[in-house]
């Protein structure tokens, strides 16, 4: 870890190291990551019953079906399935997950736009992927304000869950995988052609879920906090997230780079990592790339690992969506 400018003024809790670090062999990393997430299981095929509403076709030709399933806490997870009217026999499927302030409805609107130029969410981006020929399932994940508007309740849940080895992040990852199974089971969707993408909170869920589920072919986390957890703690804005964002004991075992190297490589991964993003300091992304790029190169598939680093803050622009569509077009075909 390179020295931190002005380290003498940084609180000690931001400079500490892991107590009793645990040596983990590469072959043990996938199981250990599932354990740290507190995953009860990784959902299998046909394991996610869904309830659906009638399908309607929008003015843009996209067939829209609201649906829902229940998570392991018996909570309803609302989703919107979108399929292009002119789809062939079997479409590639993408699970799309919004950021903390978003919802399935927000990213499924017919209009692709940003209410504010330099801040706030991109609306309609999941619907746009459906217009470009993908079968899309938009999900309102656990942890979004639409699902959990009260931060104090989230903190209370963490107090109750973490002594049992369960985490808020793990519950969210399992919902993402349930959504992927629900999408794969939909008519006209290729069961082995499923990808995950999301912005911010949804991006974090995308790469975590790909890491624990080998059947996810590709993921594209957008400003999804992928870099280095240790570096974020030392350099990032700790006030941006409440405790449910963190994974207890992670850094006693490994950091993000090793998870990607062992659990995702050689499958395709594209990340949007803005250089001024408050959630993923550039130095942490650098460290992750130094570990991951050689692994993809050694596997003979350096082209499957894409990192886009625009000089922006925590933001998702329509131009970035073009990169996402092109990435999935290559790897889910």
Residue pairs with C-beta under 8 A, 6 or more apart in sequence:
1 230
1 231
1 234
2 283
4 10
4 15
4 234
4 235
7 15
10 234
14 233
14 234
14 238
15 234
18 251
18 252
19 252
20 252
21 252
21 253
22 252
22 253
24 32
24 253
24 254
26 262
29 253
29 254
29 258
29 259
29 262
29 263
30 211
30 212
30 262
30 263
32 253
32 254
33 211
33 212
33 254
33 259
33 263
34 42
34 212
35 165
36 167
36 247
36 248
36 249
36 250
36 253
37 167
37 169
37 170
37 173
37 208
37 212
37 247
38 161
38 164
38 165
38 166
38 167
38 170
38 171
39 170
39 173
39 174
39 212
40 72
40 174
41 174
42 174
42 177
42 212
42 213
43 174
43 177
43 178
43 181
44 181
45 181
45 184
45 185
45 191
46 181
46 185
47 178
47 181
48 69
48 178
48 179
48 181
48 182
48 185
49 69
49 70
50 67
50 68
50 69
50 79
50 182
50 185
51 67
51 68
51 69
52 65
52 66
52 67
52 81
53 65
53 66
53 67
54 65
55 63
55 64
55 65
56 63
56 64
57 63
57 64
57 85
58 64
58 110
59 110
60 110
60 127
60 131
61 84
61 85
61 86
61 131
62 82
62 83
62 84
62 85
62 110
62 127
62 130
62 131
63 82
63 83
63 84
63 85
64 80
64 81
64 82
64 108
65 80
65 81
65 82
65 83
66 78
66 79
66 80
66 81
67 79
67 80
67 81
67 182
68 76
68 77
68 78
68 79
69 76
69 77
69 79
69 178
69 179
69 182
70 76
70 77
71 77
71 142
71 171
71 174
71 175
71 178
72 171
72 174
73 171
75 142
75 147
77 139
77 140
77 141
77 142
77 175
77 178
77 179
78 103
78 104
78 139
78 140
79 104
79 137
79 138
79 139
79 140
79 179
79 182
80 104
80 105
80 108
80 126
80 137
80 138
81 135
81 136
81 137
81 183
81 186
82 108
82 126
82 127
82 130
82 135
82 136
82 137
82 138
83 91
83 130
83 135
83 136
83 186
83 188
84 91
84 130
84 131
84 132
84 133
84 134
84 135
87 133
87 135
87 188
89 188
90 188
90 189
90 190
90 193
91 133
91 134
91 135
91 188
91 189
91 190
91 193
92 133
92 134
92 135
92 189
92 190
92 193
92 194
92 195
92 328
92 332
92 333
93 134
93 135
93 136
93 137
93 180
93 183
93 184
93 186
93 189
93 190
93 193
93 194
93 195
93 332
94 126
94 129
94 134
94 135
94 136
94 137
94 183
94 194
94 195
94 196
94 197
94 328
94 332
95 136
95 137
95 139
95 176
95 179
95 180
95 183
95 194
95 195
95 196
95 197
95 198
95 206
96 107
96 125
96 126
96 129
96 136
96 137
96 138
96 139
96 197
96 198
96 202
97 138
97 139
97 141
97 176
97 179
97 196
97 197
97 198
97 199
97 201
97 202
97 203
97 205
97 206
98 104
98 106
98 107
98 121
98 138
98 140
98 141
98 144
98 198
98 199
98 200
98 201
98 202
99 121
99 144
99 198
99 199
99 200
99 201
99 202
99 203
99 316
100 143
100 144
100 145
100 200
100 201
101 120
101 121
101 144
101 145
102 121
102 140
102 144
102 146
102 199
102 202
103 140
103 144
103 146
104 126
104 138
104 139
104 140
105 138
105 140
106 121
106 123
107 121
107 122
107 123
107 124
107 125
107 126
107 127
107 138
108 124
108 126
108 127
108 138
109 123
109 124
109 127
110 124
110 127
111 123
111 124
112 122
112 123
112 124
112 125
112 127
112 128
112 318
112 321
113 122
113 123
113 124
114 120
114 121
114 122
114 123
114 317
114 318
115 121
115 123
118 315
119 315
121 199
121 316
122 199
122 316
122 317
122 318
122 321
125 316
125 318
125 321
126 136
126 138
127 136
127 138
128 321
128 325
129 136
129 321
129 324
129 325
129 328
130 136
132 325
132 329
134 325
134 328
134 332
135 183
135 186
135 188
135 189
137 179
137 180
137 182
137 183
137 186
139 175
139 176
139 179
139 202
140 146
140 147
141 147
141 172
141 175
141 176
141 198
141 201
141 202
141 205
142 148
142 168
142 171
142 172
142 175
143 154
143 168
143 172
143 201
143 244
144 201
148 154
151 242
154 168
154 242
154 244
155 242
155 243
155 244
157 168
157 244
158 167
158 168
158 243
158 244
161 167
161 168
162 248
167 244
167 247
167 248
168 244
168 245
169 204
169 208
169 244
169 245
169 246
169 247
172 201
172 205
173 205
173 208
173 209
173 212
175 205
176 196
176 198
176 205
176 206
176 208
176 209
177 209
177 212
177 213
177 216
180 194
180 196
180 209
180 213
180 216
183 189
183 194
184 190
184 191
184 194
185 191
190 332
192 215
192 217
193 217
193 332
193 333
194 215
194 216
194 217
194 332
195 216
195 217
195 218
195 219
195 220
195 328
195 331
195 332
196 205
196 206
196 207
196 209
196 210
196 216
196 218
196 219
196 220
197 203
197 206
197 219
197 220
197 221
197 222
197 324
197 328
198 204
198 205
198 206
198 221
198 222
198 224
199 222
199 223
199 224
199 316
200 222
200 223
200 224
200 225
200 279
200 314
200 316
202 222
202 224
203 221
203 222
203 223
203 224
203 225
203 226
203 271
203 272
204 221
204 224
204 225
204 226
204 245
205 224
206 219
206 220
206 221
206 224
207 219
207 221
207 224
207 226
207 260
207 264
207 269
207 271
209 216
209 219
210 216
210 218
210 219
210 263
210 264
210 267
210 269
211 259
211 260
211 263
211 264
212 263
214 267
216 267
217 267
217 268
217 331
217 332
218 267
218 268
218 269
218 270
218 327
218 328
218 331
218 332
219 264
219 268
219 269
219 270
220 269
220 270
220 271
220 272
220 324
220 327
220 328
221 269
221 271
221 272
222 271
222 272
222 316
222 320
222 324
223 272
223 273
223 274
223 277
223 279
223 280
223 314
223 315
223 316
224 271
224 272
224 280
225 232
225 245
225 279
225 280
226 256
226 260
226 271
226 273
226 280
226 285
226 288
227 256
227 273
227 280
227 281
227 284
227 285
227 287
227 288
228 255
228 256
228 257
228 281
228 283
228 284
228 285
228 287
228 288
229 246
229 247
229 250
229 251
229 255
229 256
229 284
230 251
230 255
230 284
231 281
231 283
231 284
231 287
232 279
232 280
232 281
232 284
235 281
235 283
235 284
236 278
236 279
236 280
236 281
237 278
237 279
240 278
240 279
241 279
255 287
255 288
256 284
256 288
257 287
257 288
257 290
257 291
257 292
258 291
260 269
260 288
260 291
260 292
261 291
261 292
261 295
265 292
265 295
265 296
265 299
265 305
266 295
266 296
266 299
266 300
266 301
266 304
267 304
268 304
268 305
268 327
268 330
268 331
269 304
269 305
269 306
270 305
270 306
270 307
270 308
270 323
270 324
270 327
271 306
271 307
271 308
272 308
272 310
272 316
272 320
272 323
273 280
273 282
273 285
273 307
273 308
273 309
274 280
274 309
274 310
274 311
274 312
274 313
274 314
274 315
275 282
275 309
275 310
275 311
275 312
276 282
276 311
276 312
276 313
277 312
277 313
277 314
278 313
278 314
279 314
282 309
285 307
285 309
289 307
292 305
293 302
293 305
296 302
296 304
296 305
304 331
306 323
306 327
308 320
308 323
310 320
